[in-house]
Amino acid sequence: MKDTISRSFARYQRTFMAFTTGQKLVAVLGTGALLLAGFLVFQWAAKPSYSPLFSNLSAKDASAVVDKLDAAGTPYEITDGGATVMVPKDQVYTSRIALSGAGIPSGSGSDGSGYSILDKQSLSTSQAQEQTNFKRAMEGELANTVEAIDGVETAVVHLALPAKQVFADSQDPATASVLVATRPGSTMNPEQVQAIVHLVASSIDGLDPTKVTVADSTGRVLSSTDGGGADGAASTRTQQINEFQDQTRDRIQAMLDRVVGPGNSTVAVTANLDFDKSVTETKKYTSNKNALPLSQTENVEKYSGDGTGTGSSQTGVVGPDGQMDSTGTGTTTGAGSAYEKSSKTSDNAVDTTVERRENAPGAVRNLHVSAVLDAAAARNINANTIQSLIVNGVGIDATRGDTVAVSTLPFDRSAEKAAAAELAAAKKADASANQMNLIRNSGLVVAVLIILLLAWLKGRKHAKARAAATSYVVEQLKQEQLERSAVAHLETSPAMLALESTEQSETEEMLDELAALVERQPEDVASLLRGWLVEPK
């Protein structure tokens, strides 16, 4: 076995030494590449699969987790800027249970913020200190809530809660400010800003959402105390106007593209929206003569007797104008007196209608539309027809001051022609580049195939010469060995068998050496064989 390995190693060594310098370099580089690839594959297969142990950790909790994992000898990886700790997948639950038993991570209240502040109060705490701790606890909890929003890395909340004034006519309003720092590469959208505003306002008793200010770490105000936002954030008026104008323009442009073709018209829309919020209350009184009265009272007084004079009397009540309103009549006679008084009071029902109308902001005060058609494409189209289509399509109302203008003008196509020419030139250049790449790649493939073919032919030629030389030498050696065997007539013995085995091994080694010699110097061996063949026997 040892001799076989030695012979194989010697054969490989001779084969390697028979290589040219280029072949040796390729063999060394190929062997090194295979060994490196095998090492990388083995390392990848042996590397454990990691899974998150804890995420969204604070710096203090992450440090505590890492210390515990180092003490336990558990491998780990830190990702997400230090906020996530990952361990091998098969050790996630055991590590998590062990850390939880040690109180790690301690949670949002670990740094003394949130409601954990209230756990440290004692009986000697004053009312002012209690109110301050409550405000700090609310600020910490609100900050933790805001940080839970996607894209927010850190948040700071400040509350201004005026003391309750019992005997005052007015109470100072509560206000709040929120400072947010987003993760790198992310920004706050208006919906998220509104969510922060309403989360904070809903958590504080009596806090109006318009009294919440949200700003980012760059100093840009996202939502101010006037209910709107700076720089077009949180559904500003400018944003609403632009959205309405864009929707109206797109509707008109889509219609004109079907009529005059794409690129043959342009539309501009200017809208004036009413953002005033108004409330109108109307109370109307109506009377119904045929309706029955709610209540009615009638009094009648009569008196008769002797009297000495005649006359008449009138009774009543003093009205608001200072005059007496007669409510009854009385008569007297000279011979005898008679008195009669009657009064009647009716409470009639009055119909009352109370109407409260609230106008939501965003109504259209007036709308102005301007459309221009290309003269070349719209020469057979009536501009009045287009104007009527726009009026009916977007609901133009002349009573509120809406205007529509449609004009037909020649379009400047120079920019489009230049762009088309540049596009055609770019396509042509790309086609030429692709063609050249194809030709170059094809030439390289053909050259490689020719080289491989020539190498194969040359190798085949050398292989034939080597095989012929080797077979000739082998036949000569075999013939000489047979001749020696026939002449010697040696008896068979263990020593002779060992000798024959040794000679056979030497013969195999000699054959390997001859093959290597033919591989290294095929031309010299061929010349030697030609010399042997031309020699007389």
Protein Blocks (a to p, Z undefined) as FASTA:
>chain_A
ZZmmmmmmmmmmmmmmmpcfklmmmmmmmmmmmmmmmmmmmmmmmpccdddfbghiafkl
mmmmmmmmmmnopacddeehopaccddfklmmmmmmmmmmnopaebjmlnopajllmmmp
cfklcfklmmmmmmmmmmmmmmmmmmmpghiabdcdddddddddfkbmbdcddddddddd
ddehiacdfklmmmmmmmmmmmpghiafklcccddfkopafbdckopaeehighiaklmm
mmmmmmmmmmmmmmmmmmnoghiaccdddddddfbdcddddddddddfkbccfbdcdddd
ddddddfbdcddddddddfkopacdfbdcdddfkbccdddddddddddddddddddddde
hiafbdcddddddfklmmmbcfklmmmmmmmmnopafknopacddddddddfklmmmmmm
mmmmmmmmmmmmmmmmmmmmmmmmmmmmmmmmmmmmmmmmmmmmmmmmmmmmmmmmmmmm
mmmmmmnopacdfklmmmmmmmmmmmmmmmmmmmmmmmmmmmlmmmmmmmmmmpcZZ
